Amino acid sequence: MTISFRSAAAAAIAVSVASSALAQRLPTTVSLLDYKTTVPSAWSPRTPSSTSRLAEYYVAAGTDNAAVVEVVVYFFGKTQGGNVQANLTRWKGQFSTPDGSPVPETISRDSTGLFPITFAEYRGTYRRGIGAGSADSVRTGQTLIAAIAETPRGTMFIQMFGPSAQVATQRDEFMKFVRGLKDSSGPGDDSTR
């Protein structure tokens, strides 16, 4: 059997493209304040838009930009960012409901890992931004799931937000991402001291 150079090259390119596509779907590891965690394969990274953002990701649902879920990891400095209750109050204040009823919220605390983590979830009309958010940032049918990770190196604020239906599809991945934070500063890189 004779294989031409052209068909061998085409086969090599096809394998390379398939390998590249597979590599893009595999989860990756990220280091945040010397803690490592696994980034879900559906999350696409993008360059952080400010120095207070350690990492940014997005999950697109088709070609509709309005259906994008965003994940942002904030760090404002070792002693910066406010206390847990102040952040929960501010985030809840960024939400409203069409009929004026109380904003649905779920708050839970997890102290089973290396450091305490507070999780908060809000749904409704979201006015995202500093303080109560700007008028042009108002979006209906939104969900914010936020985690406050109180690490010895400083507090990280990890948020996932976007259209409620799309956020729901990424909720479990977000929880794994946050709960998966492991100390990587010591010897052995996988240390969970």
N, C-alpha and C positions, 0 to 999 in steps of 0.2 A: 504494500500500500504506500502510495506517495502522497505526502502532504506538502502543499506549496508553502512558500515563505509567507505569502499573503494570508492564507487561511490560518497558519500558525500564529501570525501576528494578530489577526483578528480575534482568535481564541484567547490569546494572552491579554488583549485589551478587555475582552468580555469578562475574564476572570478577575482582572484588576478592578473593573467597575463594580462587579458583584461584591468583591471583597471590601471595596470602599463603602458601598451602600450598607453592607452588614456592619462594618465598623461604626458607621454613623448611628445605627440602631442600638448598639451595645451601650449599656450604662457606663458612665465614666465616674471617676472620683474627683472631688474638689476639696481643697483645703481652705478652711475659714477660721482665722485666728488660731491656726495650728490644730484645728479639729478637722478630721476628714469625714466625709459622708459620700454616699453614692447618689449621683444625679440620674434621675429616671431617663430612660432612653427616648421618651417622647418629648423631653424638654430640650429646646434649642437655646444655646447660650448666646448672649449678646454683650457687647462691651458696656460695662457700668457707666451710667450717664452722669455720675458725680462721685466725688471722693468718699462720700458717706455710704456708698453702695459697694459691698464686697463682691456681690455677684448678681447677675440678672439673667432670667430665662423667660422664654415664652413658649406657649403651646398654641399652635394655630389649628382651628377647626375648619378646614377647607380654605377657601380664598377670601372669606368674609373677615375683614379686619375688625369688625365689631365683635366677632366671636373669639377673639384672642384672650387667652388666660396668661397673666403675667405673674412671675415669681421674683421677688426682690429680697435680698439679704442686706439689711442695714446694720452699720456699726458707726456710732457717733463718737467713740472714744471710750476709754476704760470706765469713766465715771459719768458719762453723758447719756442722754436719751430719756431721762425721766423714769419714775418708778412704774411698777406694773399697773397699779390702779389708775394713775394719770393717763397712761396710754390706752387702757381699756375704755375709760370714759371718753377720751378724744375720739377713738375709733367709732364707738357707738354713736357719738354726736355727728359723725359724717354720714349717718344713715337716717332715712325717714321712710314712712310707709304712705301710700296714697290716701288712706283714710285717717291718718293721724294716730293710728293705734300704736302700741309699743313696738319697737324694733325687735324682731326675733333675734335672740342671742343665746349662745352656748359658751360657757366658760368652764374649763377643766384645768387641773394642775397635775403634772406628772413629776414625781421625785424619784423614779426608779433608776434613772441613769446617772451620769457623772455630775449633773447639775440640775436644778429645778427648771422646768419649762412650763409656762402658762400658755394654754391654747385658747383662742377666742374665735368665735364665728358669728358673723352678722349678715343679714340678708335684707334687701329692699332697694330703695333708690339711694345710690351712692354718690356723694359729693367728695371726690378724692382730691387731696392736696394738703398743704400745710394749714393747720387750724381746722376750719370747717370746710376747706376746699373752695375752689373758685366756681363761679356760676357756669362756666363753660365746661366744667368737668362732670356735670351731673349725668348719671346713667341710671336707667331703671332696670329692674330685674338682675341685680348684681349680688355677688357674695364675696366677702372678705374672710379668709381664714388666716389668722395671724398667730405666730408663736413668739414668745418672749423667752429666750434662752439665757438664763443668768449664769454665765460662765465665770470662772475665776479670772479670766483675761478681759472681761467686760461683757456687757449685755448685747446680744444680737437680736435684732427684730426681723423675723422672717415672715413675709407676707405673700399670699397667693390671692389674686383677685381677678374678677372678670364676670361674664355672664353666668348666672347660677347653674344652668344646665351643664356648661362646659367645666366649671369649677368642680362640680360634683363628680365628674369623670376622673379628676386628678386628685381628689381628696386623699385617698389611701396612699398615693405616691408621695404627696406632700408630707403626710404624717411619717412615712418611712424615712424620707429625706431628713426631717428634723430629728426624729428619734434615733437616727443612725449616726449622729455626730459622735465620733470617737477621738480620743486624745492621740495625736500623732507626733507630739514634740519630743517624746523620750526615745530611748533605744528600742529597737524592734518595731518601730513604726505602727504596729497594730495594738500598742499598749492601751489598755482602758483603765489606767490608774485613776 
